[in-house]
């Protein structure tokens, strides 16, 4: 077996509307509603991936053992130059807590900045030093 990509991940959040607005307004993701009237779901889509949002105070999926807001740490790749990312974050009143720093991404060197989302998840925003390919 070989894994090719990540399709989606799930973030446990205190408030789906607040988190959705942050990821839409600050990071440019799309908010998508799916599921049924009995079990409405919300996701954030970008590129060919998505982040499903799970409300912390609702009965969790039986497969989720310890849903905890603020426990995630993940990296998002952008083609926007990192200086432009920092300028955008400042305009959105989002503090950069570290960076820019050089790190090792999945396929090469990246330059990263780190922010916190409304649930205090650590979100790394990075661009590759050289265009991967």
Secondary structure, DSSP 8 states (H G I E B T S, - for coil): -------EEEEEES-HHHHHHHHHHTT--EEEEEE-SSSEEEEEEETTEEEEEEETTS---TT-S---TT--EEEEE-SS-HHHHHHHHHHTT----EEEEEEE-SSSEEEEEEEE-TT--EEEEEEESS---
